[in-house]
Structure formats: structure tokens, C-alpha cells
Amino acid sequence: MLNRRQMLGATIAASLMPGAAMAQSSMPSASRIQRSLEAAPAQRVRPQDRVTVRELKRRPDLRRRAPSIDIQAINFGFDSAEIPYSQFRKVEEIADALHRLRRRRPGTVVLLEGHTDAVGSFGYNQQLSERRAASLRRVLVREFRVPARMLETVGYGEEFLLVPTPHENWRNRRVTLRRIDDFIR
């Protein structure tokens, strides 16, 4: 469950996050996803300040600078990380955007971030978000032939809520796509 300190932190973070991913309730088009990910970083990282993917996953200050978009339209089953076949048209929009992006920017690396709402235990939400990010990666690679080397995954559970609430909120259940190639060595 979310405590008062976490709620305050999430509120402050949401208000101070330039480059924070834009949220939406419907599935964005492949073109919109592509444009969001092709945008310039909020702030460049000097080559000597680049980090490993592992380090980037633990550095919200760096991740926030990367071009990103929140995808809230993919519906997972309750307590499930599997993406139902009925959601594949939505995943196809992501795949189309990633294929276009790769053609225009070879070497692109995208971090798939899984997020949950604050219902349930912190540990459980963490694991669920990791499984959901991995599931999206698996579908993108197997079904839509997105190169595996282009995709990294991480789960943040309820750590970075868009809506600071201990209750169920659909806006918090999302996947964030974040282009990170400008930040990694």
C-alpha cells in the first residue's frame, strides 16, 4: 500500500517531471508513438556521463530526460501478465512504431517499463510489473519480429504513480516506452 510519504513524493515528481511521458486512455497510433520516441531528450547526456542499462534503470533522474510515451490501453487480465490475443492490434501499433524508428535510427534501444497501481503489496506489484514488461517484449519479438536487442525491460510496480492514490486507478496501470540509446554506453 502507498504511504503518505510515497503519495507526496509521487505528487511532487509528477509536477516536476519535464519530459514525463504523456498519458492517454486510448491507444496512440504508431505515428504518435514514433514521434514521441524520436523527440530530442529533455537534456542531453555527455558521452562521458553515459551509463549502463542496469544503472539507467536505477536512475529516475536520467530516465526522465529520455523521450517517452505511456501506453495505458493494453488490457491485461486480472492478476495476469499475459497479453490476450484481443490486445494484439494495440501491440501492433507499438511494433509498427518501433520498426519505423529502427529504420530511421539504427541502434535504437527502447526500455519497456511496467507499472501497476498501488492496490496489493509492494513486492507483488513489483513482480507483476516486471512480468508484464517481459510479456510485452516477448509478444513484440515473437509475434511482430521486433529485434530483441532493441528492447530492454524493467518493472517499477507502484513506485512511479501518475495519480498518487492508494486506490485502484487505471492511469497508473501502464507500460512506458522510453528511448534510451542516447543515455547508455
Stockholm file with secondary structure:
# STOCKHOLM 1.0

chainA/1-185         MLNRRQMLGATIAASLMPGAAMAQSSMPSASRIQRSLEAAPAQRVRPQDRVTVRELKRRPDLRRRAPSIDIQAINFGFDSAEIPYSQFRKVEEIADALHRLRRRRPGTVVLLEGHTDAVGSFGYNQQLSERRAASLRRVLVREFRVPARMLETVGYGEEFLLVPTPHENWRNRRVTLRRIDDFIR
#=GR chainA/1-185 SS CCCHHHHHHHHHHHHHCTTCCCCCSSCCCHHHHHHHHHSCCSSCCCGGGCBCHHHHHTCHHHHTTSCEEEECCCCCCTTCCCCCGGGHHHHHHHHHHHHHHHHHSTTCCEEEEEECCSSSCHHHHHHHHHHHHHHHHHHHHHHHCCCGGGEEEEEEETTTCSSCCSSCCGGGSEEEEEECTTTBC
#=GC SS_cons         CCCHHHHHHHHHHHHHCTTCCCCCSSCCCHHHHHHHHHSCCSSCCCGGGCBCHHHHHTCHHHHTTSCEEEECCCCCCTTCCCCCGGGHHHHHHHHHHHHHHHHHSTTCCEEEEEECCSSSCHHHHHHHHHHHHHHHHHHHHHHHCCCGGGEEEEEEETTTCSSCCSSCCGGGSEEEEEECTTTBC
//
